[in-house]
Amino acid sequence: MIENKKVNPSQLCVSKVPFFNHLDDDEMLKIAEKSRHKDFKKGETIYREGDPLEYLYIVHKGRVKIYQLFESGKEQLLRILDPGEFMGELALFTEKNLDSYAEAMKDTNICTIHRDDMQDLMKDYPTIAVKILEQFSNRLDNTEKLVGQLSSKDVESRTAGYLLDLADKSNTVDIVLPMSKKDLASYLGTTQETISRKLASLQTTGLIEQKGHRNIKILNKDALSDVAFESQ
């Protein structure tokens, strides 16, 4: 149980989540009392396909990758989660098993809230449910966009589009890849070798500059955009 006098609400994992941050400090503390924390080492599995979908998982510290694993052994990266982001939101609306894996990309602290507790909270604070649906809708849009890119664009176009998305989100042309090239290849549906070749090609043509393992500077945003919107 969390003691209100000893906890700064701004330090709680729930304070970082978009669908909780409109609540006041006392309400935050009430929700935090229902959460449980667990630490995971880099590379450790947080949950796996087939596990019961019972909890909302919130990344408090660290970074998590969500992926699907096919019978062939191929891994399809779905998304990367940073502090304040969440997974398992379907647990709030349905009872089913998980269809993906979650793995800590670095030492990570996760806080979880059980489905029953979240459903009680949504009854007490209906705005939480509305905001969760907004976030879920955004994720669905992103997933549909990824599927569309995988089916209609070549690797160079997908790579260029991904770099532009990072630049837009960070509001700078100096971007940092949030994942290894191996994971980026999984996300874009290709191989690590192909990603390395495409990045080298974009650098050779003067569109980007690679500055170290994950640091990239976009030199010609308009030309990179032209590449991103080229279809196969």
C-alpha positions as CSV (number, residue, x, y, z in Angstrom):
1,M,0.0,0.0,0.0
2,I,1.3,3.5,-0.9
3,E,1.4,6.1,1.8
4,N,0.2,9.5,0.5
5,K,2.5,11.5,2.7
6,K,5.7,9.8,1.4
7,V,4.9,9.7,-2.4
8,N,5.2,12.5,-4.9
9,P,2.4,11.8,-7.4
10,S,4.6,13.1,-10.2
11,Q,6.9,10.2,-9.6
12,L,4.2,7.5,-10.0
13,C,4.1,5.4,-13.1
14,V,0.4,6.2,-13.6
15,S,1.2,9.9,-13.8
16,K,3.1,9.3,-17.1
17,V,0.2,7.7,-18.8
18,P,-2.0,9.9,-21.1
19,F,-5.3,8.5,-19.9
20,F,-4.5,9.2,-16.2
21,N,-2.7,12.6,-16.4
22,H,-5.9,14.6,-16.2
23,L,-6.6,13.3,-12.7
24,D,-5.6,15.2,-9.5
25,D,-2.9,14.0,-7.1
26,D,-5.3,12.2,-4.7
27,E,-6.9,10.3,-7.6
28,M,-3.5,9.4,-8.9
29,L,-2.5,8.0,-5.5
30,K,-5.7,6.0,-5.4
31,I,-4.9,4.4,-8.7
32,A,-1.3,3.8,-7.8
33,E,-2.4,1.8,-4.8
34,K,-3.9,-0.7,-7.2
35,S,-0.7,-1.1,-9.2
36,R,2.2,-3.6,-8.7
37,H,5.8,-3.1,-9.8
38,K,8.2,-5.6,-11.2
39,D,11.7,-5.3,-12.6
40,F,13.0,-7.0,-15.7
41,K,16.6,-7.3,-16.9
42,K,17.6,-6.5,-20.5
43,G,16.4,-9.3,-22.8
44,E,13.9,-10.8,-20.2
45,T,10.4,-11.7,-21.4
46,I,7.6,-9.7,-19.7
47,Y,4.9,-11.8,-21.3
48,R,4.6,-14.2,-24.1
49,E,2.0,-15.4,-26.7
50,G,-0.6,-17.6,-25.0
51,D,-0.4,-16.0,-21.6
52,P,-3.8,-14.9,-20.1
53,L,-4.6,-11.2,-20.9
54,E,-5.4,-10.0,-17.5
55,Y,-3.3,-6.8,-16.9
56,L,-2.7,-3.4,-18.2
57,Y,1.1,-3.0,-18.3
58,I,2.7,0.4,-17.9
59,V,6.4,1.1,-18.7
60,H,7.7,3.1,-15.7
61,K,11.4,3.0,-16.6
62,G,13.3,1.4,-19.4
63,R,12.1,0.3,-22.9
64,V,10.0,-2.6,-24.2
65,K,9.5,-4.1,-27.6
66,I,6.3,-5.8,-28.7
67,Y,6.6,-8.4,-31.4
68,Q,5.0,-11.5,-32.9
69,L,6.8,-14.7,-33.7
70,F,5.8,-16.8,-36.6
71,E,6.2,-20.6,-37.0
72,S,9.1,-20.0,-39.4
73,G,11.0,-18.3,-36.6
74,K,10.6,-14.9,-38.2
75,E,10.0,-12.0,-35.8
76,Q,7.8,-9.1,-36.7
77,L,8.3,-6.1,-34.5
78,L,5.1,-4.2,-33.8
79,R,6.2,-1.3,-31.7
80,I,8.6,0.1,-29.1
81,L,7.4,1.4,-25.8
82,D,9.1,4.0,-23.7
83,P,8.2,5.3,-20.2
84,G,4.6,6.3,-19.9
85,E,3.5,4.0,-22.7
86,F,1.4,0.9,-22.1
87,M,0.4,-2.5,-23.4
88,G,-2.3,-5.1,-22.7
89,E,-5.1,-2.5,-23.1
90,L,-7.4,-5.1,-24.6
91,A,-7.5,-6.8,-21.2
92,L,-9.8,-3.9,-20.1
93,F,-12.5,-4.9,-22.6
94,T,-12.2,-8.6,-23.3
95,E,-11.0,-11.9,-21.8
96,K,-8.5,-13.6,-24.2
97,N,-4.9,-14.8,-24.4
98,L,-2.1,-12.6,-25.6
99,D,-1.1,-12.9,-29.2
100,S,2.4,-11.2,-29.0
101,Y,5.5,-11.1,-26.9
102,A,6.9,-8.3,-24.8
103,E,10.6,-8.1,-24.1
104,A,12.7,-5.6,-22.1
105,M,15.2,-3.8,-24.4
106,K,17.1,-2.5,-21.3
107,D,16.7,-2.9,-17.6
108,T,13.0,-2.0,-17.2
109,N,10.4,-1.4,-14.4
110,I,6.8,-2.3,-15.2
111,C,3.8,-1.5,-13.2
112,T,0.6,-3.5,-13.7
113,I,-3.0,-3.0,-12.9
114,H,-5.4,-5.9,-13.0
115,R,-8.4,-5.9,-15.3
116,D,-10.9,-5.9,-12.5
117,D,-9.3,-2.9,-10.8
118,M,-9.1,-1.0,-14.1
119,Q,-12.8,-1.7,-14.8
120,D,-13.7,-0.3,-11.4
121,L,-11.6,2.8,-12.1
122,M,-13.3,3.3,-15.4
123,K,-16.7,3.2,-13.6
124,D,-15.5,5.8,-11.1
125,Y,-13.8,8.0,-13.7
126,P,-15.5,7.5,-17.1
127,T,-13.1,9.9,-18.8
128,I,-10.4,7.3,-18.4
129,A,-12.3,4.9,-20.6
130,V,-12.8,7.6,-23.3
131,K,-9.1,8.4,-23.3
132,I,-8.1,4.7,-23.4
133,L,-10.3,4.4,-26.5
134,E,-8.6,7.4,-28.1
135,Q,-5.1,5.8,-27.5
136,F,-6.4,2.5,-28.8
137,S,-7.7,4.2,-31.9
138,N,-4.3,5.8,-32.5
139,R,-2.6,2.5,-32.2
140,L,-5.0,0.9,-34.7
141,D,-4.2,3.7,-37.1
142,N,-0.5,3.1,-36.7
143,T,-0.9,-0.7,-37.2
144,E,-2.9,-0.2,-40.3
145,K,-0.3,2.2,-41.6
146,L,2.5,-0.3,-41.0
147,V,0.5,-3.1,-42.7
148,G,-0.1,-0.8,-45.7
149,Q,3.6,0.1,-46.0
150,L,4.7,-3.5,-45.8
151,S,2.4,-4.5,-48.6
152,S,2.8,-1.5,-50.9
153,K,6.2,0.0,-50.5
154,D,9.7,-1.2,-51.0
155,V,12.3,-1.3,-48.2
156,E,13.9,2.0,-49.2
157,S,10.6,3.8,-49.1
158,R,9.7,2.2,-45.8
159,T,13.1,3.2,-44.3
160,A,12.8,6.8,-45.5
161,G,9.2,7.0,-44.2
162,Y,10.3,5.7,-40.8
163,L,13.1,8.3,-40.5
164,L,10.7,11.1,-41.4
165,D,8.3,9.9,-38.7
166,L,11.0,10.0,-36.1
167,A,12.0,13.5,-37.2
168,D,8.4,14.7,-37.0
169,K,7.9,13.1,-33.5
170,S,11.1,14.6,-32.2
171,N,10.8,17.9,-34.1
172,T,14.4,17.8,-35.3
173,V,16.4,16.5,-38.2
174,D,19.0,15.0,-35.8
175,I,17.3,11.8,-34.9
176,V,18.3,8.8,-32.8
177,L,17.1,5.3,-33.7
178,P,15.2,3.9,-30.7
179,M,16.2,0.4,-31.6
180,S,19.0,-1.7,-33.1
181,K,19.2,-2.2,-36.8
182,K,18.2,-5.8,-36.3
183,D,15.0,-4.6,-34.6
184,L,14.4,-1.9,-37.2
185,A,14.7,-4.6,-39.9
186,S,12.1,-6.7,-38.0
187,Y,9.8,-3.7,-37.8
188,L,10.1,-2.8,-41.5
189,G,9.8,-6.4,-42.6
190,T,13.3,-7.0,-44.0
191,T,16.8,-8.1,-43.0
192,Q,19.5,-6.3,-41.0
193,E,21.8,-6.4,-44.0
194,T,19.2,-4.8,-46.3
195,I,18.6,-2.0,-43.7
196,S,22.3,-1.3,-43.6
197,R,22.5,-1.1,-47.4
198,K,19.5,1.2,-47.7
199,L,20.8,3.6,-45.0
200,A,24.2,3.6,-46.8
201,S,22.5,4.3,-50.1
202,L,20.5,7.2,-48.6
203,Q,23.8,8.6,-47.2
204,T,25.6,8.2,-50.5
205,T,22.9,10.2,-52.3
206,G,23.2,13.0,-49.7
207,L,19.8,12.6,-48.1
208,I,21.1,11.6,-44.7
209,E,24.3,11.4,-42.6
210,Q,24.9,8.5,-40.3
211,K,26.7,9.7,-37.2
212,G,27.5,6.6,-35.2
213,H,25.6,3.5,-34.6
214,R,22.1,5.0,-34.1
215,N,22.5,8.8,-34.7
216,I,21.3,10.1,-38.1
217,K,21.0,13.6,-39.5
218,I,18.5,14.2,-42.3
219,L,20.2,16.5,-44.8
220,N,17.4,16.8,-47.4
221,K,14.0,16.3,-46.0
222,D,12.1,17.0,-49.2
223,A,14.1,14.5,-51.2
224,L,13.7,11.9,-48.4
225,S,10.0,12.5,-48.5
226,D,10.0,11.8,-52.3
227,V,11.7,8.5,-51.6
228,A,9.2,7.7,-48.8
229,F,6.2,8.1,-51.1
230,E,7.6,6.1,-54.0
231,S,5.7,2.8,-54.4
232,Q,7.1,-0.4,-55.7
